[in-house]
Amino acid sequence: MHRQAFTAALLTAGSAFAAPAPQASGAPAAEIACPIVFDGRVPVGTEPTFFDTYATNTIFNPDYVKGNDLKWSEILQFPAVESSRFDGEEHTPLEVTLSDKSIFMQQNGFRRAGLQFLRDSPDGAGTTGIKTLHFSVKQDPERPLNLTHEYLNVWHEAADYSSNQIQFQIGSLIGKSSADKNNFKILDRNGRSLYSVAMDQTNWQNFAITLNYERNQVQIYYSVGNEPLKSVAGPTSVNIAGGGQFQMGMLKKPTGTSDVVNSGYQSRNLNEGQIYGGLFLEDSAGGCVSL
Ligand SMILES: *[C@@H]1O[C@H](CO)[C@@H](O)[C@H](O)[C@H]1NC(C)=O
């Protein structure tokens, strides 16, 4: 047997025994108090291949945004970790991974894999009124991110692709000091910092971002583990006009280039991942936010 194939077979067999079937555990789900606009929560027991085609995937867009030669069932992992607070016992965490094959279209500078809500459209419900995006993140010690690089981890990209109205990031932002590379940072489309908090290597970190499209205002909520969310920033004026779509996953920028989309350095044999949970967009009309 070819040595690489042999190793792969061993790893596969090993993980099949070591990792229990994905199961939620622990505390009951925190209550979602407002109408859900887009639900990105994944029911426990969902098969990885569910994510690969429109015929089965009722949660996310099966075709975007990912490596040309990869299926979502090859990108997503279902780590056996306790679920995040808005997932509770019925929904499972999912891990978005990056590898050398995570090249979308001809974008050779980036490594990316970002989930889009199936029904999110550039001028749709995610871009009007008052909406709150919820997401929780957790780190996988076996697939650490390389914080020498700049990552987008959740963002809303404008319909004309010219900017991201809001971006949740980690790592060393290109052109800025790397002193805060271990911090998650929430920035506006001009790179203005709205909130920053250190990456937690152990616990779930829960975020919610209220986008008030009527007033061009943003408010940010945060908590750790099972704690209720608390407002940590805003409401503050932010230009969130321009429509577009949410993306939840990773876009890793290269180093050493001014043309980040097409060139620059990415180290080989990438095996990076970040665990996501409690993904949903809710309607915050009248000030409703699930805490
Ligand atoms: C992290 O990224 C830098 C810059 O690309 C690279 O030199 C270094 O080898 C990477 N570290 C790891 C552990 O991959």
The ligand as a Gaussian input file, in Angstrom:
#p B3LYP/6-31G(d) Opt

LIG

0 1
 C        2.594000      31.270000       9.649000
 O        2.648000      32.140000       8.539000
 C        3.943000      32.639000       8.270000
 C        3.790000      33.637000       7.136000
 O        3.180000      33.025000       6.032000
 C        4.860000      31.495000       7.940000
 O        6.160000      31.988000       7.720000
 C        4.875000      30.484000       9.077000
 O        5.612000      29.350000       8.699000
 C        3.452000      30.053000       9.406000
 N        3.465000      29.230000      10.612000
 C        2.932000      28.033000      10.639000
 C        2.980000      27.324000      11.963000
 O        2.435000      27.515000       9.661000

